[in-house]
Amino acid sequence: MLDVNLCGVKMRNPTMLAAGVLGITASSLNRVYHHGAGAVVTKSFSLEPNMGYKNPTIVEVPYGLINAMGLSNPGVESFKEELYKIEDRIPVVASIYGSSPSEFVKVALEVQGLVDMIELNISCPHAMEGYGATIGQDPQLTFKVVEAVKEACKVPVAAKLTPNVTDIKEIALKAEEAGCDAITLINSLGPAMKIDLKTGKPILSNKFGGLSGPAIKPIAIRCVYEVYETVDVPLIGVGGITDYKDVVEFLYAGASAIQIGSAIFYHGLGIFKKVCDDLKAFMKREGFKSINKMVGLAHG
């Protein structure tokens, strides 16, 4: 009932671990799957190691979190060692980033044989200079990165887009034109910030970060809804999902699968099983025999 086929990747349910959360080691990715996720997405990684920003890198705000990790990661060679240790039955998506189309391609080629899909992080609002959001805010840069990776890789490729644009439909169309197999909507919102009342200084070392959590869900829903009416590739919804009702809303808006990230901070890994159990009960009550029957229902 809950199983989905996303670009040829078979998943037991539509839930995925979002990039950036517990996705840096094989043990953590295996654990997430054993707690009920349908697929796992790695933390975003690059060709060379990146130290990211110094602490503090995350702060809680009403209805969400602001984080500015700076896309810290140990580099592709280190990540390959972890990917080798992920259990064979687990659908794995590698989230990668780079500063140019050629750099994205180099990273993708290193790992494509170890994963089921590649997600291009072209939309991080707290990336260090030279990476991230500026790519996903530019239709032509988006096209060039997606096209380059698609021409080089054999596995499905998803483009993760930023909501921090005037018209996300324009970016989505360029990603589709370049050949992407799916689109992930959305990355964190921002830049955002929080100031300490005692010191009068910004709390995050980078001052600004990306806002995630329930506060951004209405924006994510709108983005999925708009893009669903614009492109023909499958959509992966992410942003503020905390229960099965949120999942249903994303499916109705047009997502074929969803990702859960910040909610783990509040509810632990048990959220995957809870969401899936409740989603299955909802489907039985409402007479839905498959996830596909729910996708895009809000469009009539």
PASEBA-1860 file (N, C-alpha, C; in nm, 3 decimals):
! residues 300
1> MLDVNLCG> 0.082/-0.122/0.000/0.000/0.000/0.000/0.085/0.126/0.000 ~ 0.195/0.125/0.079/0.278/0.245/0.093/0.395/0.249/-0.006 ~ 0.421/0.140/-0.076/0.539/0.134/-0.161/0.529/0.232/-0.278 ~ 0.644/0.285/-0.317/0.651/0.378/-0.430/0.769/0.341/-0.519 ~ 0.761/0.381/-0.643/0.871/0.364/-0.737/0.909/0.504/-0.784 ~ 1.023/0.551/-0.736/1.069/0.687/-0.766/1.183/0.680/-0.866 ~ 1.153/0.711/-0.990/1.256/0.711/-1.097/1.325/0.575/-1.106 ~ 1.249/0.469/-1.084/1.306/0.335/-1.089/1.362/0.285/-0.958
9> VKMRNPTM> 1.367/0.371/-0.858/1.414/0.333/-0.724/1.294/0.285/-0.643 ~ 1.294/0.158/-0.606/1.181/0.102/-0.532/1.198/0.126/-0.382 ~ 1.096/0.190/-0.323/1.097/0.222/-0.181/0.976/0.159/-0.114 ~ 0.993/0.112/0.008/0.884/0.046/0.079/0.777/0.143/0.128 ~ 0.812/0.269/0.135/0.717/0.376/0.171/0.773/0.508/0.118 ~ 0.693/0.615/0.117/0.738/0.740/0.054/0.825/0.829/0.140 ~ 0.866/0.784/0.260/0.946/0.869/0.348/1.095/0.851/0.323 ~ 1.168/0.961/0.326/1.312/0.959/0.307/1.377/1.046/0.415
17> LAAGVLGI> 1.496/1.008/0.456/1.574/1.097/0.542/1.620/1.214/0.458 ~ 1.601/1.337/0.508/1.647/1.455/0.435/1.798/1.472/0.448 ~ 1.859/1.534/0.349/2.002/1.559/0.351/2.039/1.648/0.470 ~ 2.154/1.621/0.529/2.203/1.707/0.637/2.171/1.658/0.776 ~ 2.091/1.551/0.786/2.050/1.502/0.918/2.094/1.356/0.933 ~ 2.185/1.328/1.024/2.229/1.191/1.051/2.279/1.119/0.928 ~ 2.329/1.191/0.830/2.364/1.127/0.704/2.511/1.121/0.673 ~ 2.595/1.118/0.775/2.739/1.126/0.749/2.810/0.992/0.766
25> TASSLNRV> 2.746/0.894/0.832/2.809/0.763/0.851/2.714/0.653/0.807 ~ 2.771/0.540/0.771/2.691/0.425/0.730/2.604/0.377/0.846 ~ 2.658/0.377/0.966/2.583/0.328/1.082/2.458/0.412/1.106 ~ 2.470/0.544/1.091/2.353/0.629/1.113/2.251/0.612/1.002 ~ 2.296/0.596/0.878/2.203/0.576/0.766/2.133/0.440/0.777 ~ 2.207/0.338/0.816/2.146/0.207/0.838/2.041/0.215/0.949 ~ 2.073/0.288/1.054/1.982/0.300/1.168/1.852/0.371/1.129 ~ 1.864/0.475/1.049/1.745/0.546/1.003/1.653/0.453/0.924
33> YHHGAGAV> 1.712/0.371/0.839/1.631/0.277/0.760/1.562/0.176/0.851 ~ 1.634/0.127/0.950/1.576/0.028/1.041/1.466/0.088/1.127 ~ 1.463/0.219/1.139/1.356/0.285/1.213/1.235/0.317/1.124 ~ 1.240/0.276/0.997/1.120/0.286/0.915/1.126/0.370/0.790 ~ 1.235/0.441/0.762/1.243/0.524/0.642/1.239/0.437/0.517 ~ 1.183/0.491/0.410/1.180/0.419/0.283/1.309/0.431/0.205 ~ 1.384/0.538/0.231/1.513/0.561/0.166/1.591/0.660/0.252 ~ 1.721/0.668/0.230/1.804/0.762/0.306/1.881/0.852/0.211
41> VTKSFSLE> 1.903/0.975/0.254/1.981/1.072/0.177/2.102/1.112/0.262 ~ 2.219/1.110/0.203/2.340/1.145/0.277/2.344/1.295/0.307 ~ 2.430/1.332/0.399/2.464/1.473/0.415/2.532/1.518/0.287 ~ 2.514/1.643/0.249/2.577/1.692/0.126/2.729/1.687/0.139 ~ 2.794/1.633/0.036/2.940/1.627/0.039/2.998/1.675/-0.094 ~ 3.125/1.710/-0.088/3.193/1.773/-0.202/3.317/1.693/-0.241 ~ 3.388/1.742/-0.341/3.507/1.673/-0.390/3.615/1.668/-0.283 ~ 3.641/1.782/-0.221/3.744/1.792/-0.118/3.679/1.816/0.019
49> PNMGYKNP> 3.749/1.783/0.128/3.695/1.807/0.261/3.666/1.956/0.283 ~ 3.563/1.983/0.360/3.525/2.121/0.391/3.496/2.130/0.540 ~ 3.568/2.215/0.609/3.553/2.227/0.755/3.423/2.296/0.794 ~ 3.366/2.375/0.704/3.244/2.447/0.736/3.269/2.560/0.834 ~ 3.163/2.604/0.899/3.173/2.714/0.995/3.201/2.661/1.135 ~ 3.261/2.744/1.218/3.284/2.705/1.357/3.154/2.718/1.436 ~ 3.151/2.654/1.552/3.033/2.661/1.639/3.015/2.801/1.697 ~ 2.888/2.836/1.729/2.766/2.759/1.715/2.713/2.762/1.572
57> TIVEVPYG> 2.659/2.647/1.529/2.611/2.634/1.392/2.461/2.610/1.383 ~ 2.393/2.595/1.496/2.249/2.571/1.493/2.183/2.634/1.614 ~ 2.064/2.689/1.594/1.989/2.751/1.704/1.840/2.726/1.681 ~ 1.771/2.698/1.791/1.627/2.674/1.782/1.551/2.806/1.789 ~ 1.448/2.817/1.708/1.359/2.933/1.708/1.216/2.880/1.710 ~ 1.116/2.965/1.739/0.978/2.915/1.736/0.945/2.849/1.602 ~ 0.898/2.726/1.608/0.854/2.651/1.491/0.966/2.613/1.395 ~ 1.088/2.605/1.446/1.193/2.561/1.355/1.334/2.575/1.409
65> LINAMGLS> 1.429/2.554/1.318/1.571/2.563/1.349/1.639/2.650/1.245 ~ 1.742/2.723/1.288/1.829/2.793/1.194/1.965/2.727/1.203 ~ 2.019/2.683/1.090/2.150/2.621/1.094/2.242/2.680/0.988 ~ 2.368/2.688/1.023/2.471/2.736/0.930/2.594/2.648/0.947 ~ 2.585/2.528/0.893/2.697/2.434/0.900/2.806/2.470/0.799 ~ 2.765/2.537/0.691/2.862/2.569/0.587/2.895/2.450/0.499 ~ 2.802/2.351/0.496/2.821/2.229/0.416/2.949/2.155/0.454 ~ 2.976/2.148/0.584/3.094/2.075/0.631/3.083/1.927/0.595
73> NPGVESFK> 3.194/1.870/0.553/3.197/1.727/0.518/3.342/1.683/0.498 ~ 3.367/1.552/0.508/3.504/1.503/0.497/3.553/1.479/0.355 ~ 3.470/1.509/0.255/3.511/1.489/0.116/3.465/1.356/0.060 ~ 3.464/1.346/-0.072/3.407/1.230/-0.139/3.480/1.100/-0.108 ~ 3.612/1.104/-0.097/3.686/0.980/-0.071/3.647/0.919/0.063 ~ 3.629/1.002/0.164/3.586/0.955/0.295/3.442/0.904/0.289 ~ 3.359/0.974/0.215/3.219/0.933/0.205/3.205/0.799/0.133 ~ 3.291/0.774/0.037/3.285/0.646/-0.035/3.306/0.529/0.061
81> EELYKIED> 3.393/0.546/0.158/3.417/0.441/0.256/3.290/0.410/0.335 ~ 3.212/0.513/0.364/3.086/0.491/0.436/2.981/0.429/0.346 ~ 2.974/0.473/0.221/2.875/0.420/0.128/2.894/0.270/0.105 ~ 3.019/0.224/0.107/3.046/0.082/0.091/2.983/0.000/0.204 ~ 2.967/0.062/0.321/2.921/-0.011/0.439/2.770/-0.004/0.461 ~ 2.699/0.066/0.374/2.553/0.071/0.387/2.493/-0.062/0.338 ~ 2.396/-0.111/0.411/2.336/-0.240/0.377/2.276/-0.238/0.236 ~ 2.294/-0.347/0.164/2.258/-0.354/0.022/2.112/-0.322/-0.006
89> RIPVVASI> 2.022/-0.362/0.082/1.879/-0.347/0.054/1.828/-0.204/0.070 ~ 1.911/-0.116/0.122/1.867/0.020/0.153/1.881/0.112/0.032 ~ 1.772/0.175/-0.013/1.783/0.275/-0.121/1.858/0.398/-0.071 ~ 1.965/0.433/-0.140/2.053/0.542/-0.095/2.059/0.653/-0.200 ~ 2.043/0.776/-0.153/2.057/0.894/-0.238/2.177/0.973/-0.188 ~ 2.269/1.004/-0.279/2.385/1.084/-0.243/2.356/1.231/-0.271 ~ 2.364/1.314/-0.168/2.350/1.459/-0.186/2.488/1.517/-0.208 ~ 2.508/1.580/-0.323/2.641/1.632/-0.356/2.635/1.781/-0.390
97> YGSSPSEF> 2.749/1.847/-0.377/2.756/1.987/-0.418/2.895/2.018/-0.473 ~ 2.905/2.132/-0.541/3.032/2.174/-0.598/3.025/2.321/-0.637 ~ 3.134/2.372/-0.690/3.140/2.513/-0.727/3.122/2.535/-0.876 ~ 3.117/2.425/-0.954/3.105/2.436/-1.100/3.044/2.307/-1.152 ~ 2.992/2.309/-1.275/2.939/2.186/-1.335/3.042/2.072/-1.335 ~ 3.166/2.103/-1.369/3.268/1.999/-1.375/3.296/1.938/-1.239 ~ 3.289/2.019/-1.134/3.313/1.968/-0.999/3.197/1.878/-0.955 ~ 3.075/1.917/-0.987/2.960/1.832/-0.959/2.978/1.697/-1.028
105> VKVALEVQ> 3.021/1.700/-1.153/3.039/1.577/-1.230/3.145/1.487/-1.167 ~ 3.255/1.544/-1.124/3.361/1.464/-1.063/3.312/1.391/-0.939 ~ 3.235/1.462/-0.856/3.183/1.399/-0.735/3.083/1.290/-0.772 ~ 2.994/1.320/-0.866/2.892/1.224/-0.906/2.954/1.095/-0.962 ~ 3.055/1.110/-1.044/3.119/0.992/-1.103/3.187/0.904/-0.999 ~ 3.234/0.965/-0.892/3.300/0.890/-0.785/3.203/0.799/-0.710 ~ 3.076/0.839/-0.702/2.983/0.766/-0.615/2.866/0.700/-0.687 ~ 2.849/0.723/-0.815/2.728/0.674/-0.882/2.713/0.522/-0.874
113> GLVDMIEL> 2.824/0.451/-0.865/2.816/0.306/-0.856/2.780/0.255/-0.718 ~ 2.771/0.346/-0.621/2.744/0.307/-0.483/2.608/0.353/-0.434 ~ 2.534/0.426/-0.517/2.406/0.482/-0.474/2.298/0.456/-0.578 ~ 2.173/0.478/-0.539/2.060/0.457/-0.629/2.016/0.584/-0.701 ~ 2.053/0.699/-0.644/2.015/0.828/-0.701/2.111/0.933/-0.651 ~ 2.125/1.040/-0.728/2.207/1.154/-0.686/2.117/1.277/-0.675 ~ 2.129/1.347/-0.563/2.055/1.472/-0.543/2.154/1.588/-0.547 ~ 2.131/1.681/-0.638/2.221/1.795/-0.655/2.180/1.908/-0.561
121> NISCPHAM> 2.265/1.936/-0.463/2.238/2.047/-0.371/2.289/2.175/-0.436 ~ 2.199/2.243/-0.504/2.235/2.369/-0.570/2.162/2.485/-0.503 ~ 2.126/2.465/-0.374/2.031/2.558/-0.314/2.053/2.589/-0.167 ~ 2.169/2.562/-0.113/2.192/2.583/0.030/2.207/2.732/0.062 ~ 2.123/2.788/0.152/2.131/2.932/0.181/2.243/2.971/0.276 ~ 2.315/2.872/0.330/2.425/2.905/0.422/2.557/2.846/0.374 ~ 2.566/2.821/0.244/2.688/2.764/0.188/2.802/2.865/0.197 ~ 2.924/2.813/0.209/3.040/2.901/0.209/3.058/2.958/0.069
129> EGYGATIG> 3.130/3.066/0.059/3.142/3.140/-0.067/3.186/3.048/-0.182 ~ 3.115/3.059/-0.293/3.148/2.979/-0.411/3.063/2.856/-0.430 ~ 2.977/2.828/-0.329/2.894/2.709/-0.337/2.748/2.744/-0.313 ~ 2.659/2.652/-0.356/2.523/2.654/-0.306/2.422/2.741/-0.375 ~ 2.362/2.833/-0.299/2.240/2.900/-0.340/2.251/2.976/-0.471 ~ 2.366/3.034/-0.500/2.376/3.115/-0.621/2.354/3.032/-0.747 ~ 2.382/2.903/-0.741/2.357/2.817/-0.857/2.208/2.800/-0.876 ~ 2.138/2.760/-0.770/1.996/2.733/-0.778/1.908/2.856/-0.796
137> QDPQLTFK> 1.965/2.974/-0.782/1.891/3.097/-0.804/1.905/3.147/-0.947 ~ 1.989/3.081/-1.023/2.016/3.121/-1.161/1.969/3.010/-1.257 ~ 1.871/3.036/-1.341/1.819/2.933/-1.431/1.927/2.871/-1.520 ~ 2.016/2.954/-1.574/2.118/2.902/-1.666/2.222/2.818/-1.594 ~ 2.263/2.861/-1.473/2.358/2.781/-1.396/2.296/2.648/-1.355 ~ 2.168/2.653/-1.317/2.096/2.531/-1.284/2.097/2.436/-1.402 ~ 2.067/2.488/-1.518/2.065/2.407/-1.641/2.202/2.343/-1.665 ~ 2.307/2.421/-1.655/2.442/2.372/-1.685/2.484/2.260/-1.589
145> VVEAVKEA> 2.454/2.277/-1.460/2.493/2.175/-1.362/2.415/2.045/-1.385 ~ 2.284/2.058/-1.399/2.201/1.939/-1.419/2.239/1.868/-1.549 ~ 2.254/1.944/-1.656/2.288/1.884/-1.786/2.421/1.810/-1.779 ~ 2.520/1.871/-1.715/2.653/1.810/-1.708/2.650/1.678/-1.631 ~ 2.580/1.677/-1.519/2.573/1.555/-1.438/2.491/1.448/-1.509 ~ 2.382/1.486/-1.571/2.299/1.389/-1.642/2.374/1.325/-1.758 ~ 2.452/1.403/-1.829/2.527/1.349/-1.942/2.635/1.251/-1.897 ~ 2.685/1.269/-1.774/2.795/1.188/-1.724/2.750/1.065/-1.646
153> CKVPVAAK> 2.630/1.071/-1.586/2.589/0.967/-1.492/2.481/0.874/-1.546 ~ 2.480/0.754/-1.490/2.382/0.653/-1.530/2.266/0.643/-1.432 ~ 2.285/0.689/-1.309/2.179/0.679/-1.208/2.087/0.801/-1.218 ~ 1.963/0.791/-1.168/1.872/0.906/-1.170/1.929/1.025/-1.094 ~ 1.895/1.144/-1.141/1.946/1.268/-1.080/1.829/1.359/-1.042 ~ 1.829/1.403/-0.917/1.729/1.498/-0.869/1.796/1.632/-0.841 ~ 1.728/1.740/-0.871/1.780/1.874/-0.842/1.704/1.929/-0.722 ~ 1.777/1.968/-0.618/1.713/2.026/-0.499/1.713/2.177/-0.511
161> LTPNVTDI> 1.593/2.236/-0.514/1.579/2.378/-0.543/1.554/2.462/-0.419 ~ 1.590/2.588/-0.431/1.572/2.684/-0.323/1.441/2.762/-0.340 ~ 1.374/2.794/-0.229/1.255/2.878/-0.237/1.290/3.026/-0.246 ~ 1.419/3.057/-0.231/1.463/3.196/-0.225/1.484/3.254/-0.365 ~ 1.377/3.247/-0.444/1.380/3.299/-0.582/1.248/3.369/-0.611 ~ 1.248/3.449/-0.716/1.125/3.518/-0.755/1.022/3.421/-0.811 ~ 1.068/3.326/-0.893/0.977/3.232/-0.957/1.041/3.094/-0.962 ~ 1.002/3.007/-0.870/1.064/2.874/-0.863/1.026/2.790/-0.984
169> KEIALKAE> 0.914/2.821/-1.048/0.872/2.746/-1.167/0.975/2.761/-1.279 ~ 1.031/2.880/-1.292/1.131/2.905/-1.397/1.254/2.817/-1.376 ~ 1.298/2.805/-1.250/1.415/2.722/-1.220/1.382/2.575/-1.245 ~ 1.263/2.533/-1.202/1.222/2.394/-1.219/1.217/2.356/-1.367 ~ 1.166/2.444/-1.449/1.159/2.417/-1.593/1.298/2.399/-1.653 ~ 1.393/2.480/-1.608/1.530/2.468/-1.659/1.593/2.337/-1.615 ~ 1.564/2.296/-1.491/1.617/2.169/-1.442/1.560/2.053/-1.523 ~ 1.431/2.061/-1.552/1.366/1.957/-1.632/1.421/1.958/-1.775
177> EAGCDAIT> 1.437/2.076/-1.832/1.491/2.089/-1.968/1.630/2.029/-1.978 ~ 1.706/2.040/-1.868/1.843/1.987/-1.866/1.847/1.837/-1.848 ~ 1.731/1.778/-1.817/1.724/1.632/-1.811/1.710/1.569/-1.674 ~ 1.685/1.648/-1.570/1.675/1.590/-1.436/1.561/1.489/-1.431 ~ 1.577/1.388/-1.348/1.476/1.283/-1.335/1.373/1.316/-1.228 ~ 1.408/1.403/-1.133/1.317/1.442/-1.025/1.360/1.578/-0.973 ~ 1.271/1.642/-0.898/1.302/1.770/-0.837/1.265/1.764/-0.690 ~ 1.357/1.806/-0.604/1.333/1.809/-0.460/1.299/1.952/-0.418
185> LINSLGPA> 1.188/1.966/-0.347/1.138/2.098/-0.306/1.095/2.091/-0.159 ~ 1.157/2.169/-0.072/1.251/2.279/-0.094/1.369/2.265/0.002 ~ 1.474/2.340/-0.026/1.582/2.352/0.071/1.539/2.453/0.177 ~ 1.622/2.471/0.278/1.585/2.562/0.387/1.569/2.705/0.337 ~ 1.492/2.782/0.411/1.457/2.919/0.374/1.557/3.016/0.438 ~ 1.583/3.125/0.369/1.675/3.219/0.432/1.753/3.302/0.332 ~ 1.861/3.361/0.382/1.920/3.346/0.515/1.831/3.403/0.626 ~ 1.843/3.340/0.745/1.770/3.383/0.864/1.870/3.402/0.978
193> MKIDLKTG> 1.826/3.469/1.084/1.919/3.489/1.195/1.845/3.505/1.327 ~ 1.921/3.486/1.438/1.869/3.508/1.573/1.977/3.580/1.652 ~ 1.936/3.680/1.730/2.030/3.761/1.808/2.015/3.731/1.957 ~ 2.126/3.715/2.025/2.127/3.690/2.169/2.097/3.820/2.244 ~ 1.998/3.817/2.332/1.957/3.940/2.400/2.058/3.987/2.504 ~ 2.136/3.895/2.559/2.235/3.934/2.661/2.358/3.998/2.599 ~ 2.408/3.940/2.491/2.530/3.991/2.429/2.501/4.093/2.319 ~ 2.379/4.089/2.266/2.345/4.176/2.154/2.410/4.134/2.023
201> KPILSNKF> 2.461/4.011/2.020/2.531/3.961/1.901/2.451/3.847/1.836 ~ 2.471/3.827/1.705/2.410/3.711/1.640/2.459/3.582/1.707 ~ 2.370/3.485/1.724/2.407/3.361/1.791/2.494/3.272/1.704 ~ 2.460/3.258/1.576/2.539/3.173/1.488/2.672/3.237/1.453 ~ 2.775/3.156/1.445/2.907/3.211/1.412/2.908/3.276/1.274 ~ 2.825/3.224/1.183/2.816/3.281/1.049/2.714/3.395/1.042 ~ 2.651/3.424/1.157/2.545/3.525/1.168/2.414/3.478/1.104 ~ 2.421/3.428/0.981/2.302/3.388/0.908/2.299/3.237/0.883
209> GGLSGPAI> 2.179/3.182/0.869/2.166/3.040/0.839/2.036/3.011/0.768 ~ 2.010/2.883/0.745/1.889/2.841/0.677/1.782/2.799/0.775 ~ 1.661/2.847/0.757/1.548/2.814/0.843/1.479/2.688/0.793 ~ 1.461/2.591/0.885/1.390/2.468/0.852/1.286/2.442/0.960 ~ 1.203/2.339/0.939/1.103/2.306/1.039/0.964/2.349/0.999 ~ 0.866/2.332/1.090/0.725/2.360/1.059/0.699/2.498/1.001 ~ 0.779/2.597/1.037/0.755/2.734/0.988/0.760/2.744/0.836 ~ 0.837/2.658/0.771/0.852/2.670/0.626/0.758/2.580/0.548
217> KPIAIRCV> 0.680/2.495/0.618/0.595/2.398/0.546/0.496/2.464/0.449 ~ 0.426/2.570/0.489/0.332/2.631/0.393/0.399/2.679/0.265 ~ 0.523/2.726/0.276/0.596/2.770/0.157/0.635/2.650/0.072 ~ 0.679/2.544/0.139/0.716/2.422/0.066/0.597/2.363/-0.008 ~ 0.481/2.362/0.058/0.359/2.311/-0.006/0.326/2.392/-0.130 ~ 0.335/2.525/-0.118/0.307/2.611/-0.233/0.403/2.584/-0.348 ~ 0.531/2.565/-0.315/0.630/2.539/-0.419/0.602/2.407/-0.491 ~ 0.570/2.303/-0.414/0.538/2.174/-0.474/0.414/2.187/-0.563
225> YEVYETVD> 0.313/2.256/-0.515/0.189/2.274/-0.591/0.216/2.344/-0.724 ~ 0.293/2.454/-0.719/0.321/2.529/-0.842/0.405/2.449/-0.941 ~ 0.508/2.383/-0.890/0.599/2.310/-0.978/0.530/2.188/-1.037 ~ 0.441/2.125/-0.962/0.366/2.009/-1.013/0.288/2.045/-1.139 ~ 0.237/2.169/-1.143/0.161/2.213/-1.260/0.251/2.260/-1.375 ~ 0.382/2.260/-1.351/0.476/2.317/-1.447/0.563/2.213/-1.516 ~ 0.599/2.106/-1.444/0.690/2.005/-1.500/0.623/1.868/-1.498 ~ 0.686/1.773/-1.565/0.633/1.637/-1.573/0.715/1.534/-1.497
233> VPLIGVGG> 0.825/1.577/-1.433/0.907/1.483/-1.357/0.853/1.471/-1.215 ~ 0.881/1.360/-1.146/0.835/1.342/-1.009/0.895/1.445/-0.914 ~ 0.819/1.479/-0.809/0.865/1.576/-0.709/0.884/1.507/-0.575 ~ 0.986/1.552/-0.503/1.011/1.505/-0.367/0.989/1.624/-0.275 ~ 0.893/1.614/-0.186/0.859/1.726/-0.098/0.934/1.720/0.033 ~ 0.982/1.836/0.078/1.054/1.843/0.205/1.036/1.983/0.265 ~ 1.020/1.986/0.396/1.006/2.115/0.465/0.898/2.113/0.572 ~ 0.939/2.088/0.697/0.846/2.100/0.809/0.752/1.984/0.831
241> ITDYKDVV> 0.781/1.868/0.778/0.693/1.753/0.797/0.714/1.693/0.936 ~ 0.604/1.685/1.014/0.612/1.630/1.149/0.513/1.518/1.175 ~ 0.413/1.500/1.088/0.318/1.392/1.107/0.256/1.350/0.973 ~ 0.167/1.251/0.978/0.111/1.197/0.854/0.025/1.300/0.781 ~ -0.036/1.393/0.854/-0.118/1.495/0.789/-0.032/1.582/0.698 ~ 0.089/1.612/0.743/0.180/1.689/0.659/0.216/1.612/0.533 ~ 0.239/1.481/0.549/0.272/1.397/0.434/0.159/1.398/0.333 ~ 0.036/1.379/0.382/-0.081/1.379/0.294/-0.091/1.511/0.218
249> EFLYAGAS> -0.065/1.622/0.287/-0.072/1.753/0.223/0.029/1.765/0.110 ~ 0.151/1.716/0.134/0.253/1.719/0.029/0.214/1.630/-0.088 ~ 0.160/1.513/-0.059/0.117/1.423/-0.167/0.006/1.487/-0.249 ~ -0.092/1.544/-0.182/-0.201/1.611/-0.253/-0.149/1.726/-0.339 ~ -0.047/1.797/-0.289/0.009/1.910/-0.364/0.084/1.864/-0.489 ~ 0.132/1.736/-0.487/0.199/1.685/-0.606/0.328/1.608/-0.583 ~ 0.369/1.591/-0.458/0.491/1.516/-0.429/0.467/1.366/-0.441 ~ 0.564/1.294/-0.495/0.555/1.149/-0.504/0.624/1.081/-0.387
257> AIQIGSAI> 0.710/1.155/-0.318/0.779/1.108/-0.198/0.810/1.231/-0.113 ~ 0.846/1.208/0.013/0.876/1.322/0.101/1.003/1.293/0.182 ~ 1.063/1.399/0.232/1.181/1.384/0.317/1.155/1.446/0.454 ~ 1.209/1.381/0.557/1.194/1.427/0.694/1.331/1.461/0.751 ~ 1.344/1.580/0.808/1.472/1.623/0.862/1.462/1.680/1.002 ~ 1.422/1.805/1.012/1.420/1.875/1.141/1.333/1.805/1.245 ~ 1.229/1.736/1.202/1.138/1.670/1.296/1.209/1.565/1.381 ~ 1.320/1.511/1.331/1.396/1.413/1.409/1.450/1.479/1.535
265> FYHGLGIF> 1.482/1.607/1.527/1.532/1.684/1.642/1.428/1.685/1.754 ~ 1.301/1.691/1.716/1.192/1.701/1.813/1.134/1.566/1.853 ~ 1.129/1.472/1.760/1.055/1.347/1.784/1.141/1.221/1.779 ~ 1.268/1.233/1.742/1.352/1.115/1.733/1.326/1.034/1.608 ~ 1.401/0.927/1.592/1.390/0.845/1.470/1.258/0.769/1.462 ~ 1.188/0.758/1.573/1.060/0.689/1.571/0.956/0.757/1.483 ~ 0.984/0.878/1.440/0.889/0.952/1.358/0.861/0.881/1.226 ~ 0.959/0.809/1.171/0.937/0.742/1.043/0.829/0.634/1.053
273> KKVCDDLK> 0.840/0.548/1.154/0.740/0.443/1.172/0.604/0.503/1.208 ~ 0.605/0.604/1.295/0.481/0.668/1.335/0.409/0.728/1.215 ~ 0.481/0.801/1.133/0.422/0.863/1.015/0.366/0.758/0.920 ~ 0.442/0.652/0.898/0.398/0.549/0.804/0.276/0.472/0.857 ~ 0.277/0.440/0.985/0.162/0.370/1.044/0.036/0.456/1.033 ~ 0.049/0.583/1.067/-0.066/0.673/1.063/-0.112/0.699/0.920 ~ -0.015/0.707/0.827/-0.049/0.728/0.686/-0.126/0.608/0.632 ~ -0.083/0.489/0.667/-0.151/0.367/0.622/-0.294/0.363/0.677
281> AFMKREGF> -0.311/0.399/0.804/-0.445/0.400/0.863/-0.534/0.502/0.793 ~ -0.478/0.618/0.761/-0.553/0.722/0.689/-0.597/0.671/0.553 ~ -0.507/0.606/0.482/-0.538/0.557/0.348/-0.651/0.453/0.353 ~ -0.647/0.367/0.453/-0.753/0.267/0.467/-0.887/0.334/0.496 ~ -0.886/0.435/0.582/-1.010/0.505/0.615/-1.069/0.575/0.493 ~ -0.981/0.635/0.412/-1.027/0.715/0.299/-1.039/0.636/0.168 ~ -0.999/0.509/0.171/-1.015/0.424/0.054/-0.906/0.434/-0.051 ~ -0.788/0.483/-0.013/-0.675/0.491/-0.106/-0.600/0.358/-0.105
289> KSINKMVG> -0.583/0.296/-0.220/-0.513/0.169/-0.228/-0.364/0.184/-0.255 ~ -0.322/0.304/-0.299/-0.180/0.327/-0.327/-0.146/0.474/-0.310 ~ -0.017/0.501/-0.291/0.030/0.639/-0.280/0.003/0.715/-0.408 ~ 0.018/0.649/-0.522/0.000/0.715/-0.651/-0.137/0.779/-0.665 ~ -0.238/0.718/-0.603/-0.374/0.770/-0.612/-0.390/0.902/-0.538 ~ -0.294/0.936/-0.453/-0.302/1.057/-0.372/-0.223/1.173/-0.433 ~ -0.127/1.139/-0.517/-0.036/1.241/-0.571/-0.110/1.337/-0.664 ~ -0.107/1.466/-0.630/-0.167/1.569/-0.714/-0.317/1.585/-0.696
297> LAHG> -0.374/1.523/-0.594/-0.519/1.528/-0.576/-0.572/1.670/-0.561 ~ -0.490/1.759/-0.507/-0.535/1.898/-0.486/-0.554/1.973/-0.617 ~ -0.509/1.915/-0.727/-0.519/1.981/-0.857/-0.646/1.941/-0.932 ~ -0.725/1.854/-0.873/-0.850/1.815/-0.937/-0.832/1.708/-1.042
END
